[in-house]
Amino acid sequence: MKVILRKNFDKLGEIGDIVDVKDGYAQNYLIPRQIAYLATASGIKALQEEKKQSSKRELKDLAQAQKIAAELEKVSITIPVKVGEEDKIFGSVTTQMIADSLKEKGFDVDKKKIEITEPIKALGIYNISVKLHSKVHTEVKTWVVRE
């Protein structure tokens, strides 16, 4: 079954792409969750209207994300943790801990947007990547210190 994507979907494609999927996947998942339309003439017209509105929204979101990214680059956060012998952390620093520290500084960043490449299990200074938008990434300097 051919469908037109209404939203960017990691496994299938981006908005406006016409993809071929199995009937059950389209009827039971994509269409009810409003991720796709059936690839018909009326579906194409509806998608064009949605594209106009979403492009305006996208530009607004992008500008806002760039503004927040510029502010986040200037910020450094401190995360106090309990340590044992040889300054090893009990557990590791989580994205939730980083999100809470950013919230204290006035930035409401979802923990899912924070990317930690390797587990933080030692004291030190780390650059943590924050993905605010599909096109906007920034780094936050994070100090992990003894509590």
BELNOR-V740881 format. One record per run of one state. SS is the DSSP state (2 for helix, 1 for strand, 0 for the rest). FROM is the first residue (numbers start at 1). TO is the last residue. Records with the same first field share a line. If there is no record, write none. Layout:
SS: FROM-TO, FROM-TO
//
This chain:
0: 1-1, 6-8, 10-12, 14-17, 21-22, 31-35, 39-40, 74-75, 82-82, 84-84, 94-94, 105-110, 116-119, 123-123, 134-135, 147-147
1: 2-5, 9-9, 13-13, 18-20, 36-38, 76-81, 83-83, 88-93, 114-115, 120-122, 124-133, 136-146
2: 23-30, 41-73, 85-87, 95-104, 111-113
//
